[in-house]
Amino acid sequence: MEHIRTGDAGERAAAEHLRKAGYAILALKYRARPGEVDIVADHGGTLVFAEVKTRRGALYGTPAEAVTARKQGKIMATALCYMKQHGLYDRPMRFDVIEVMMTGNVAKLNHIVNAFGR
């Protein structure tokens, strides 16, 4: 259960980071048949599908390393479901990863823009 609380805290910190950076949050934990997208946001007319990975240490590598090619595929398929559901076919989009390293209750974020590079 501790990992769920850690993940939720990371997602809250990431959403707040995006809000402060001028992003409009459209959905949190959007779920569709293929999977889940942690944050869907609008940034200057571009749809941003953000995967948030939170860690309390580097024992298992960086948070971004956990976003495997398989995970990327699920995120992309889920993003297409979101776009179809909301009629947003003509909008530019990108996929970001937000790494969150937690030390106690303090979150340090690394926002990787266009992380999938596609």
A tleap script that builds the chain and sets N, CA, C and O, in Angstrom:
source leaprc.protein.ff14SB
mol = sequence {
  NMET GLU HIE ILE ARG THR GLY ASP ALA GLY
  GLU ARG ALA ALA ALA GLU HIE LEU ARG LYS
  ALA GLY TYR ALA ILE LEU ALA LEU LYS TYR
  ARG ALA ARG PRO GLY GLU VAL ASP ILE VAL
  ALA ASP HIE GLY GLY THR LEU VAL PHE ALA
  GLU VAL LYS THR ARG ARG GLY ALA LEU TYR
  GLY THR PRO ALA GLU ALA VAL THR ALA ARG
  LYS GLN GLY LYS ILE MET ALA THR ALA LEU
  CYS TYR MET LYS GLN HIE GLY LEU TYR ASP
  ARG PRO MET ARG PHE ASP VAL ILE GLU VAL
  MET MET THR GLY ASN VAL ALA LYS LEU ASN
  HIE ILE VAL ASN ALA PHE GLY CARG
}
set mol.1.N position { 0.806 -1.197 0.000 }
set mol.1.CA position { 0.000 0.000 0.000 }
set mol.1.C position { 0.854 1.268 0.000 }
set mol.1.O position { 0.423 2.307 -0.501 }
set mol.2.N position { 2.046 1.188 0.553 }
set mol.2.CA position { 2.916 2.371 0.607 }
set mol.2.C position { 3.258 2.848 -0.795 }
set mol.2.O position { 3.324 4.053 -1.039 }
set mol.3.N position { 3.477 1.915 -1.726 }
set mol.3.CA position { 3.816 2.320 -3.096 }
set mol.3.C position { 2.652 3.050 -3.770 }
set mol.3.O position { 2.874 3.908 -4.624 }
set mol.4.N position { 1.421 2.717 -3.397 }
set mol.4.CA position { 0.261 3.410 -3.959 }
set mol.4.C position { 0.220 4.847 -3.444 }
set mol.4.O position { -0.033 5.777 -4.210 }
set mol.5.N position { 0.472 5.029 -2.139 }
set mol.5.CA position { 0.510 6.388 -1.579 }
set mol.5.C position { 1.632 7.199 -2.201 }
set mol.5.O position { 1.467 8.386 -2.482 }
set mol.6.N position { 2.779 6.556 -2.417 }
set mol.6.CA position { 3.910 7.243 -3.040 }
set mol.6.C position { 3.549 7.670 -4.459 }
set mol.6.O position { 3.827 8.801 -4.857 }
set mol.7.N position { 2.936 6.776 -5.217 }
set mol.7.CA position { 2.532 7.097 -6.584 }
set mol.7.C position { 1.505 8.218 -6.639 }
set mol.7.O position { 1.595 9.113 -7.480 }
set mol.8.N position { 0.523 8.164 -5.735 }
set mol.8.CA position { -0.491 9.225 -5.689 }
set mol.8.C position { 0.129 10.575 -5.347 }
set mol.8.O position { -0.240 11.596 -5.928 }
set mol.9.N position { 1.068 10.581 -4.407 }
set mol.9.CA position { 1.746 11.835 -4.040 }
set mol.9.C position { 2.533 12.374 -5.227 }
set mol.9.O position { 2.549 13.582 -5.463 }
set mol.10.N position { 3.176 11.499 -5.967 }
set mol.10.CA position { 3.916 11.918 -7.159 }
set mol.10.C position { 3.013 12.494 -8.224 }
set mol.10.O position { 3.353 13.493 -8.858 }
set mol.11.N position { 1.853 11.867 -8.427 }
set mol.11.CA position { 0.913 12.365 -9.425 }
set mol.11.C position { 0.352 13.722 -9.027 }
set mol.11.O position { 0.175 14.592 -9.880 }
set mol.12.N position { 0.070 13.913 -7.747 }
set mol.12.CA position { -0.406 15.230 -7.285 }
set mol.12.C position { 0.671 16.293 -7.511 }
set mol.12.O position { 0.370 17.392 -7.978 }
set mol.13.N position { 1.919 15.972 -7.182 }
set mol.13.CA position { 3.025 16.919 -7.372 }
set mol.13.C position { 3.212 17.240 -8.853 }
set mol.13.O position { 3.467 18.390 -9.210 }
set mol.14.N position { 3.089 16.240 -9.708 }
set mol.14.CA position { 3.255 16.453 -11.146 }
set mol.14.C position { 2.133 17.327 -11.704 }
set mol.14.O position { 2.389 18.217 -12.515 }
set mol.15.N position { 0.902 17.082 -11.281 }
set mol.15.CA position { -0.222 17.899 -11.751 }
set mol.15.C position { -0.045 19.350 -11.314 }
set mol.15.O position { -0.306 20.269 -12.091 }
set mol.16.N position { 0.391 19.557 -10.088 }
set mol.16.CA position { 0.618 20.921 -9.597 }
set mol.16.C position { 1.743 21.599 -10.383 }
set mol.16.O position { 1.646 22.778 -10.722 }
set mol.17.N position { 2.789 20.862 -10.666 }
set mol.17.CA position { 3.901 21.376 -11.478 }
set mol.17.C position { 3.392 21.842 -12.847 }
set mol.17.O position { 3.748 22.923 -13.315 }
set mol.18.N position { 2.561 21.016 -13.478 }
set mol.18.CA position { 2.037 21.373 -14.792 }
set mol.18.C position { 1.135 22.604 -14.715 }
set mol.18.O position { 1.219 23.489 -15.566 }
set mol.19.N position { 0.286 22.663 -13.712 }
set mol.19.CA position { -0.591 23.832 -13.545 }
set mol.19.C position { 0.236 25.114 -13.417 }
set mol.19.O position { -0.057 26.119 -14.064 }
set mol.20.N position { 1.260 25.066 -12.584 }
set mol.20.CA position { 2.114 26.239 -12.381 }
set mol.20.C position { 2.861 26.635 -13.657 }
set mol.20.O position { 3.212 27.800 -13.847 }
set mol.21.N position { 3.100 25.648 -14.528 }
set mol.21.CA position { 3.803 25.914 -15.785 }
set mol.21.C position { 2.846 26.344 -16.902 }
set mol.21.O position { 3.267 26.511 -18.046 }
set mol.22.N position { 1.563 26.524 -16.576 }
set mol.22.CA position { 0.607 27.022 -17.553 }
set mol.22.C position { -0.173 25.965 -18.307 }
set mol.22.O position { -0.862 26.285 -19.276 }
set mol.23.N position { -0.084 24.728 -17.892 }
set mol.23.CA position { -0.859 23.658 -18.520 }
set mol.23.C position { -2.272 23.648 -17.931 }
set mol.23.O position { -2.461 23.921 -16.746 }
set mol.24.N position { -3.246 23.336 -18.758 }
set mol.24.CA position { -4.620 23.137 -18.288 }
set mol.24.C position { -4.828 21.625 -18.143 }
set mol.24.O position { -4.718 20.888 -19.123 }
set mol.25.N position { -5.122 21.173 -16.948 }
set mol.25.CA position { -5.333 19.743 -16.702 }
set mol.25.C position { -6.727 19.373 -17.205 }
set mol.25.O position { -7.724 19.953 -16.775 }
set mol.26.N position { -6.787 18.409 -18.113 }
set mol.26.CA position { -8.053 17.955 -18.684 }
set mol.26.C position { -8.566 16.688 -18.013 }
set mol.26.O position { -9.775 16.494 -17.888 }
set mol.27.N position { -7.655 15.829 -17.582 }
set mol.27.CA position { -8.059 14.575 -16.931 }
set mol.27.C position { -6.904 14.039 -16.099 }
set mol.27.O position { -5.733 14.199 -16.444 }
set mol.28.N position { -7.265 13.404 -15.002 }
set mol.28.CA position { -6.298 12.686 -14.162 }
set mol.28.C position { -6.708 11.214 -14.150 }
set mol.28.O position { -7.886 10.885 -14.018 }
set mol.29.N position { -5.727 10.350 -14.288 }
set mol.29.CA position { -5.966 8.899 -14.294 }
set mol.29.C position { -7.040 8.506 -15.309 }
set mol.29.O position { -7.986 7.792 -14.976 }
set mol.30.N position { -6.887 8.972 -16.539 }
set mol.30.CA position { -7.824 8.619 -17.599 }
set mol.30.C position { -7.649 7.144 -17.938 }
set mol.30.O position { -6.543 6.690 -18.233 }
set mol.31.N position { -8.746 6.406 -17.893 }
set mol.31.CA position { -8.701 4.973 -18.170 }
set mol.31.C position { -9.536 4.635 -19.396 }
set mol.31.O position { -10.628 5.166 -19.602 }
set mol.32.N position { -8.991 3.740 -20.195 }
set mol.32.CA position { -9.692 3.186 -21.349 }
set mol.32.C position { -9.252 1.724 -21.455 }
set mol.32.O position { -8.414 1.261 -20.682 }
set mol.33.N position { -9.814 1.024 -22.398 }
set mol.33.CA position { -9.524 -0.408 -22.512 }
set mol.33.C position { -8.020 -0.737 -22.562 }
set mol.33.O position { -7.576 -1.668 -21.890 }
set mol.34.N position { -7.227 0.018 -23.354 }
set mol.34.CA position { -5.797 -0.337 -23.429 }
set mol.34.C position { -5.003 -0.097 -22.142 }
set mol.34.O position { -4.008 -0.777 -21.894 }
set mol.35.N position { -5.441 0.877 -21.314 }
set mol.35.CA position { -4.668 1.185 -20.114 }
set mol.35.C position { -5.066 2.501 -19.489 }
set mol.35.O position { -6.229 2.902 -19.524 }
set mol.36.N position { -4.074 3.167 -18.915 }
set mol.36.CA position { -4.312 4.412 -18.199 }
set mol.36.C position { -3.262 5.441 -18.575 }
set mol.36.O position { -2.099 5.111 -18.812 }
set mol.37.N position { -3.698 6.710 -18.628 }
set mol.37.CA position { -2.781 7.835 -18.764 }
set mol.37.C position { -2.915 8.638 -17.480 }
set mol.37.O position { -4.021 9.005 -17.083 }
set mol.38.N position { -1.788 8.909 -16.831 }
set mol.38.CA position { -1.823 9.585 -15.532 }
set mol.38.C position { -2.406 10.996 -15.624 }
set mol.38.O position { -3.267 11.369 -14.827 }
set mol.39.N position { -1.934 11.777 -16.599 }
set mol.39.CA position { -2.397 13.158 -16.735 }
set mol.39.C position { -2.604 13.473 -18.213 }
set mol.39.O position { -1.743 13.197 -19.048 }
set mol.40.N position { -3.755 14.052 -18.517 }
set mol.40.CA position { -4.012 14.593 -19.850 }
set mol.40.C position { -4.127 16.104 -19.654 }
set mol.40.O position { -4.891 16.580 -18.815 }
set mol.41.N position { -3.355 16.843 -20.443 }
set mol.41.CA position { -3.341 18.297 -20.286 }
set mol.41.C position { -3.310 18.974 -21.645 }
set mol.41.O position { -3.016 18.355 -22.668 }
set mol.42.N position { -3.620 20.260 -21.626 }
set mol.42.CA position { -3.504 21.102 -22.812 }
set mol.42.C position { -2.396 22.110 -22.536 }
set mol.42.O position { -2.380 22.769 -21.496 }
set mol.43.N position { -1.477 22.216 -23.478 }
set mol.43.CA position { -0.399 23.201 -23.347 }
set mol.43.C position { -0.288 23.958 -24.658 }
set mol.43.O position { 0.323 23.484 -25.616 }
set mol.44.N position { -0.881 25.127 -24.688 }
set mol.44.CA position { -0.826 25.957 -25.885 }
set mol.44.C position { -1.463 25.318 -27.103 }
set mol.44.O position { -0.996 25.520 -28.224 }
set mol.45.N position { -2.527 24.547 -26.900 }
set mol.45.CA position { -3.209 23.886 -28.005 }
set mol.45.C position { -2.721 22.489 -28.312 }
set mol.45.O position { -3.311 21.799 -29.144 }
set mol.46.N position { -1.655 22.058 -27.659 }
set mol.46.CA position { -1.139 20.702 -27.834 }
set mol.46.C position { -1.652 19.822 -26.704 }
set mol.46.O position { -1.558 20.186 -25.532 }
set mol.47.N position { -2.194 18.663 -27.060 }
set mol.47.CA position { -2.593 17.693 -26.041 }
set mol.47.C position { -1.336 17.013 -25.513 }
set mol.47.O position { -0.502 16.538 -26.284 }
set mol.48.N position { -1.213 16.974 -24.207 }
set mol.48.CA position { -0.057 16.359 -23.565 }
set mol.48.C position { -0.549 15.172 -22.733 }
set mol.48.O position { -1.374 15.323 -21.832 }
set mol.49.N position { -0.028 14.007 -23.053 }
set mol.49.CA position { -0.336 12.801 -22.302 }
set mol.49.C position { 0.912 12.495 -21.473 }
set mol.49.O position { 1.958 12.127 -22.007 }
set mol.50.N position { 0.776 12.657 -20.163 }
set mol.50.CA position { 1.942 12.551 -19.280 }
set mol.50.C position { 1.880 11.289 -18.430 }
set mol.50.O position { 0.871 11.001 -17.786 }
set mol.51.N position { 2.959 10.560 -18.441 }
set mol.51.CA position { 3.139 9.407 -17.565 }
set mol.51.C position { 3.984 9.870 -16.384 }
set mol.51.O position { 5.059 10.440 -16.571 }
set mol.52.N position { 3.505 9.627 -15.187 }
set mol.52.CA position { 4.222 10.029 -13.980 }
set mol.52.C position { 4.802 8.779 -13.339 }
set mol.52.O position { 4.086 7.813 -13.079 }
set mol.53.N position { 6.097 8.804 -13.090 }
set mol.53.CA position { 6.766 7.693 -12.410 }
set mol.53.C position { 7.441 8.236 -11.166 }
set mol.53.O position { 8.260 9.151 -11.234 }
set mol.54.N position { 7.087 7.660 -10.033 }
set mol.54.CA position { 7.583 8.146 -8.748 }
set mol.54.C position { 8.426 7.069 -8.087 }
set mol.54.O position { 8.078 5.888 -8.105 }
set mol.55.N position { 9.536 7.493 -7.506 }
set mol.55.CA position { 10.430 6.573 -6.793 }
set mol.55.C position { 10.891 7.230 -5.500 }
set mol.55.O position { 10.918 8.455 -5.382 }
set mol.56.N position { 11.246 6.403 -4.547 }
set mol.56.CA position { 11.831 6.885 -3.290 }
set mol.56.C position { 13.335 6.657 -3.263 }
set mol.56.O position { 14.009 7.071 -2.320 }
set mol.57.N position { 13.854 6.013 -4.270 }
set mol.57.CA position { 15.290 5.765 -4.348 }
set mol.57.C position { 15.650 5.297 -5.744 }
set mol.57.O position { 14.771 5.068 -6.575 }
set mol.58.N position { 16.944 5.156 -6.000 }
set mol.58.CA position { 17.413 4.792 -7.333 }
set mol.58.C position { 17.774 3.320 -7.445 }
set mol.58.O position { 18.420 2.913 -8.411 }
set mol.59.N position { 17.368 2.520 -6.475 }
set mol.59.CA position { 17.713 1.100 -6.459 }
set mol.59.C position { 17.302 0.392 -7.747 }
set mol.59.O position { 18.019 -0.483 -8.232 }
set mol.60.N position { 16.150 0.768 -8.302 }
set mol.60.CA position { 15.632 0.101 -9.498 }
set mol.60.C position { 15.794 0.955 -10.756 }
set mol.60.O position { 15.082 0.741 -11.738 }
set mol.61.N position { 16.707 1.907 -10.743 }
set mol.61.CA position { 16.935 2.762 -11.899 }
set mol.61.C position { 16.123 4.037 -11.814 }
set mol.61.O position { 15.414 4.281 -10.838 }
set mol.62.N position { 16.240 4.844 -12.854 }
set mol.62.CA position { 15.503 6.106 -12.873 }
set mol.62.C position { 14.021 5.823 -13.133 }
set mol.62.O position { 13.674 4.797 -13.717 }
set mol.63.N position { 13.162 6.725 -12.701 }
set mol.63.CA position { 11.738 6.523 -12.977 }
set mol.63.C position { 11.437 6.384 -14.468 }
set mol.63.O position { 10.615 5.549 -14.847 }
set mol.64.N position { 12.078 7.175 -15.317 }
set mol.64.CA position { 11.801 7.127 -16.754 }
set mol.64.C position { 12.163 5.776 -17.363 }
set mol.64.O position { 11.547 5.356 -18.342 }
set mol.65.N position { 13.146 5.098 -16.798 }
set mol.65.CA position { 13.526 3.780 -17.321 }
set mol.65.C position { 12.402 2.757 -17.168 }
set mol.65.O position { 12.396 1.732 -17.850 }
set mol.66.N position { 11.461 3.033 -16.283 }
set mol.66.CA position { 10.334 2.128 -16.080 }
set mol.66.C position { 9.263 2.286 -17.162 }
set mol.66.O position { 8.326 1.490 -17.225 }
set mol.67.N position { 9.393 3.298 -18.005 }
set mol.67.CA position { 8.433 3.502 -19.094 }
set mol.67.C position { 8.976 2.765 -20.320 }
set mol.67.O position { 9.597 3.351 -21.207 }
set mol.68.N position { 8.720 1.471 -20.331 }
set mol.68.CA position { 9.231 0.585 -21.373 }
set mol.68.C position { 8.500 0.798 -22.695 }
set mol.68.O position { 7.495 1.507 -22.749 }
set mol.69.N position { 9.005 0.187 -23.748 }
set mol.69.CA position { 8.353 0.272 -25.054 }
set mol.69.C position { 6.926 -0.279 -24.976 }
set mol.69.O position { 6.021 0.267 -25.608 }
set mol.70.N position { 6.719 -1.335 -24.224 }
set mol.70.CA position { 5.375 -1.903 -24.057 }
set mol.70.C position { 4.450 -0.897 -23.363 }
set mol.70.O position { 3.307 -0.708 -23.778 }
set mol.71.N position { 4.952 -0.256 -22.308 }
set mol.71.CA position { 4.173 0.745 -21.583 }
set mol.71.C position { 3.863 1.933 -22.497 }
set mol.71.O position { 2.749 2.457 -22.480 }
set mol.72.N position { 4.836 2.350 -23.286 }
set mol.72.CA position { 4.621 3.446 -24.230 }
set mol.72.C position { 3.497 3.109 -25.203 }
set mol.72.O position { 2.656 3.957 -25.505 }
set mol.73.N position { 3.482 1.875 -25.692 }
set mol.73.CA position { 2.430 1.440 -26.608 }
set mol.73.C position { 1.056 1.523 -25.975 }
set mol.73.O position { 0.100 1.960 -26.615 }
set mol.74.N position { 0.953 1.103 -24.712 }
set mol.74.CA position { -0.334 1.173 -24.012 }
set mol.74.C position { -0.772 2.625 -23.821 }
set mol.74.O position { -1.949 2.950 -23.975 }
set mol.75.N position { 0.175 3.488 -23.487 }
set mol.75.CA position { -0.137 4.909 -23.296 }
set mol.75.C position { -0.609 5.519 -24.611 }
set mol.75.O position { -1.581 6.275 -24.623 }
set mol.76.N position { 0.059 5.205 -25.714 }
set mol.76.CA position { -0.333 5.747 -27.013 }
set mol.76.C position { -1.727 5.259 -27.416 }
set mol.76.O position { -2.535 6.038 -27.922 }
set mol.77.N position { -2.007 3.987 -27.197 }
set mol.77.CA position { -3.324 3.447 -27.534 }
set mol.77.C position { -4.414 4.098 -26.675 }
set mol.77.O position { -5.505 4.390 -27.164 }
set mol.78.N position { -4.113 4.319 -25.408 }
set mol.78.CA position { -5.075 4.970 -24.510 }
set mol.78.C position { -5.278 6.424 -24.923 }
set mol.78.O position { -6.398 6.931 -24.863 }
set mol.79.N position { -4.219 7.092 -25.337 }
set mol.79.CA position { -4.324 8.478 -25.805 }
set mol.79.C position { -5.237 8.566 -27.026 }
set mol.79.O position { -6.034 9.497 -27.141 }
set mol.80.N position { -5.123 7.612 -27.926 }
set mol.80.CA position { -5.991 7.612 -29.100 }
set mol.80.C position { -7.453 7.432 -28.696 }
set mol.80.O position { -8.341 8.029 -29.305 }
set mol.81.N position { -7.707 6.617 -27.680 }
set mol.81.CA position { -9.074 6.464 -27.156 }
set mol.81.C position { -9.586 7.801 -26.628 }
set mol.81.O position { -10.729 8.179 -26.884 }
set mol.82.N position { -8.738 8.513 -25.894 }
set mol.82.CA position { -9.136 9.823 -25.355 }
set mol.82.C position { -9.485 10.782 -26.490 }
set mol.82.O position { -10.509 11.463 -26.448 }
set mol.83.N position { -8.626 10.825 -27.498 }
set mol.83.CA position { -8.846 11.735 -28.619 }
set mol.83.C position { -10.131 11.388 -29.361 }
set mol.83.O position { -10.890 12.279 -29.743 }
set mol.84.N position { -10.375 10.102 -29.565 }
set mol.84.CA position { -11.594 9.663 -30.245 }
set mol.84.C position { -12.826 10.015 -29.410 }
set mol.84.O position { -13.809 10.536 -29.935 }
set mol.85.N position { -12.766 9.727 -28.106 }
set mol.85.CA position { -13.896 9.986 -27.212 }
set mol.85.C position { -14.270 11.470 -27.186 }
set mol.85.O position { -15.444 11.818 -27.061 }
set mol.86.N position { -13.265 12.342 -27.305 }
set mol.86.CA position { -13.498 13.782 -27.202 }
set mol.86.C position { -13.476 14.496 -28.557 }
set mol.86.O position { -13.530 15.725 -28.606 }
set mol.87.N position { -13.397 13.745 -29.648 }
set mol.87.CA position { -13.415 14.346 -30.980 }
set mol.87.C position { -12.251 15.272 -31.244 }
set mol.87.O position { -12.426 16.336 -31.838 }
set mol.88.N position { -11.067 14.886 -30.814 }
set mol.88.CA position { -9.889 15.759 -30.914 }
set mol.88.C position { -8.882 15.247 -31.950 }
set mol.88.O position { -7.674 15.274 -31.717 }
set mol.89.N position { -9.386 14.789 -33.074 }
set mol.89.CA position { -8.518 14.187 -34.091 }
set mol.89.C position { -7.507 15.147 -34.682 }
set mol.89.O position { -6.418 14.733 -35.081 }
set mol.90.N position { -7.848 16.419 -34.744 }
set mol.90.CA position { -6.996 17.385 -35.436 }
set mol.90.C position { -6.001 18.094 -34.529 }
set mol.90.O position { -5.282 18.983 -34.983 }
set mol.91.N position { -5.946 17.720 -33.266 }
set mol.91.CA position { -5.060 18.407 -32.315 }
set mol.91.C position { -3.657 17.799 -32.334 }
set mol.91.O position { -3.504 16.578 -32.384 }
set mol.92.N position { -2.644 18.650 -32.294 }
set mol.92.CA position { -1.288 18.107 -32.113 }
set mol.92.C position { -1.192 17.487 -30.724 }
set mol.92.O position { -1.886 17.902 -29.796 }
set mol.93.N position { -0.321 16.485 -30.594 }
set mol.93.CA position { -0.176 15.823 -29.306 }
set mol.93.C position { 1.264 15.402 -29.089 }
set mol.93.O position { 2.057 15.293 -30.025 }
set mol.94.N position { 1.574 15.168 -27.820 }
set mol.94.CA position { 2.901 14.647 -27.490 }
set mol.94.C position { 2.794 13.847 -26.196 }
set mol.94.O position { 1.794 13.912 -25.482 }
set mol.95.N position { 3.844 13.098 -25.918 }
set mol.95.CA position { 3.893 12.261 -24.734 }
set mol.95.C position { 5.078 12.681 -23.871 }
set mol.95.O position { 6.226 12.663 -24.315 }
set mol.96.N position { 4.776 13.059 -22.630 }
set mol.96.CA position { 5.809 13.477 -21.681 }
set mol.96.C position { 5.924 12.433 -20.580 }
set mol.96.O position { 4.995 11.665 -20.330 }
set mol.97.N position { 7.068 12.421 -19.936 }
set mol.97.CA position { 7.265 11.628 -18.723 }
set mol.97.C position { 7.692 12.598 -17.629 }
set mol.97.O position { 8.566 13.440 -17.831 }
set mol.98.N position { 7.070 12.465 -16.488 }
set mol.98.CA position { 7.463 13.282 -15.342 }
set mol.98.C position { 8.005 12.348 -14.279 }
set mol.98.O position { 7.275 11.552 -13.689 }
set mol.99.N position { 9.315 12.468 -14.049 }
set mol.99.CA position { 9.970 11.683 -13.003 }
set mol.99.C position { 9.807 12.420 -11.684 }
set mol.99.O position { 10.022 13.629 -11.602 }
set mol.100.N position { 9.426 11.679 -10.656 }
set mol.100.CA position { 9.295 12.271 -9.326 }
set mol.100.C position { 10.136 11.436 -8.369 }
set mol.100.O position { 9.921 10.234 -8.216 }
set mol.101.N position { 11.096 12.097 -7.728 }
set mol.101.CA position { 11.903 11.453 -6.696 }
set mol.101.C position { 11.452 12.015 -5.354 }
set mol.101.O position { 11.533 13.220 -5.115 }
set mol.102.N position { 10.978 11.136 -4.486 }
set mol.102.CA position { 10.467 11.544 -3.179 }
set mol.102.C position { 11.542 11.324 -2.114 }
set mol.102.O position { 12.140 10.252 -2.018 }
set mol.103.N position { 11.765 12.353 -1.330 }
set mol.103.CA position { 12.611 12.267 -0.145 }
set mol.103.C position { 11.747 12.740 1.007 }
set mol.103.O position { 11.504 13.937 1.162 }
set mol.104.N position { 11.286 11.799 1.812 }
set mol.104.CA position { 10.297 12.148 2.839 }
set mol.104.C position { 9.035 12.605 2.138 }
set mol.104.O position { 8.474 11.872 1.324 }
set mol.105.N position { 8.585 13.804 2.444 }
set mol.105.CA position { 7.405 14.369 1.781 }
set mol.105.C position { 7.767 15.402 0.728 }
set mol.105.O position { 6.893 16.111 0.229 }
set mol.106.N position { 9.050 15.493 0.382 }
set mol.106.CA position { 9.514 16.471 -0.597 }
set mol.106.C position { 9.702 15.783 -1.948 }
set mol.106.O position { 10.378 14.760 -2.055 }
set mol.107.N position { 9.085 16.372 -2.979 }
set mol.107.CA position { 9.160 15.819 -4.332 }
set mol.107.C position { 10.101 16.653 -5.188 }
set mol.107.O position { 9.998 17.879 -5.219 }
set mol.108.N position { 11.013 15.991 -5.880 }
set mol.108.CA position { 11.876 16.637 -6.862 }
set mol.108.C position { 11.464 16.092 -8.225 }
set mol.108.O position { 11.470 14.881 -8.446 }
set mol.109.N position { 11.100 17.007 -9.146 }
set mol.109.CA position { 10.564 16.598 -10.434 }
set mol.109.C position { 11.526 16.847 -11.579 }
set mol.109.O position { 12.305 17.800 -11.571 }
set mol.110.N position { 11.452 15.964 -12.561 }
set mol.110.CA position { 12.164 16.119 -13.819 }
set mol.110.C position { 11.141 15.884 -14.932 }
set mol.110.O position { 10.698 14.756 -15.147 }
set mol.111.N position { 10.772 16.950 -15.635 }
set mol.111.CA position { 9.753 16.869 -16.681 }
set mol.111.C position { 10.460 16.650 -18.017 }
set mol.111.O position { 11.184 17.521 -18.498 }
set mol.112.N position { 10.241 15.479 -18.608 }
set mol.112.CA position { 10.840 15.137 -19.901 }
set mol.112.C position { 9.781 15.364 -20.980 }
set mol.112.O position { 8.834 14.588 -21.113 }
set mol.113.N position { 9.959 16.432 -21.740 }
set mol.113.CA position { 9.008 16.810 -22.788 }
set mol.113.C position { 9.268 15.953 -24.029 }
set mol.113.O position { 10.416 15.723 -24.408 }
set mol.114.N position { 8.183 15.482 -24.657 }
set mol.114.CA position { 8.265 14.642 -25.858 }
set mol.114.C position { 9.165 13.433 -25.612 }
set mol.114.O position { 10.049 13.132 -26.414 }
set mol.115.N position { 8.937 12.763 -24.524 }
set mol.115.CA position { 9.803 11.683 -24.062 }
set mol.115.C position { 9.847 10.487 -25.007 }
set mol.115.O position { 10.852 9.778 -25.056 }
set mol.116.N position { 8.776 10.257 -25.753 }
set mol.116.CA position { 8.736 9.082 -26.626 }
set mol.116.C position { 9.437 9.356 -27.957 }
set mol.116.O position { 9.798 8.429 -28.683 }
set mol.117.N position { 9.626 10.648 -28.269 }
set mol.117.CA position { 10.373 11.029 -29.463 }
set mol.117.C position { 9.755 10.585 -30.780 }
set mol.117.O position { 10.464 10.340 -31.756 }
set mol.118.N position { 8.430 10.482 -30.802 }
set mol.118.CA position { 7.771 10.064 -32.041 }
set mol.118.C position { 6.962 11.187 -32.599 }
set mol.118.O position { 6.329 11.033 -33.643 }
savepdb mol mol.pdb
quit
